[in-house]
Amino acid sequence: MLSPHARNQAMFLFICFVWGTTWLAMKVGIATVPPGVFAGLRWLIAGVVLLGFLRWRGERVRPPPRLWPRLIGVSVLIITLNQIIQLYGLKHITAGLAAVISSALTPIALLGFSVALGQERFSPRQLGAIGMGVVGVMTLFGPAALAGTLDGWEIFGAGSVMIACLCYCLGSVLTRGLMRTIAPVQLAGLTNLIGGGILLTASLILEPGAGAAMHLHWGWPAFIAWLYLLIPGALLSTTMYFLLVRDWGASKPGTYAFISPVIAVTIGATLFGEKLDWGDLVGMTLMLAAAGLALRPRVSAP
């Protein structure tokens, strides 16, 4: 049986792999399905499944009434705003550039919000890990991103992904206070249900083509992408992420952003024949080293 530390490490690696491949799945889905429907339906169903599982086990589902305002706010940040802003931004930039932005910004924003809200303190090791990870990301993706010129829609797309990332990071940090009362799986189910429900409702009212998309005539590529995002991407990974936020704090799990692009590049090279040069290898090595530095357990003084 795995120790708690080994279990957390295994969950972290699972998250890194799944979230390293979700950008491609999202890109496939929104090519034919309105983003609000594609994301809102996924998160709403994920919430129903998680809360139904808790109810089946006889566990508590409804949170205390005093926590509803904060719970709704967190759900809107993590799911509703993050997803709709991110997916509309992804329409105008490549999945690789979106991964660059998310990878560089996520751990910095998580740590910054954690410090601003008094949950963590800066340490030389954390700053070194973030600096090394950012250098690795830019080494891996920077030259390709800088080779082209950004038009207005590309700037809009890049800015949207940045704003979505900040919404997600702030919401993630705010969830830690809720976990004093709400269990991680319960919190994952509630945020998915609330955030996905708000997103789907807004999409059906405001988004062109949303009503027709509810008939689910999407084509098999979009439907397979949606299932992948629902089961590993939402039901499993989000629950594991909340467990890690509870046990590790908000900034440590955020180092997945340094490893996920490495996984994406490796899959592209092995399965699709994409070329790797020495710059790619150096960038991946730096990102892995950054994640290892941030995740290394502290040695307690006697």
Summary of the structure (lengths in Angstrom):
residues: 302
radius of gyration: 18.9
end to end distance: 28.2
largest distance: 64.5
contacts: 1053
relative contact order: 0.21
helix: 80%
strand: 0%
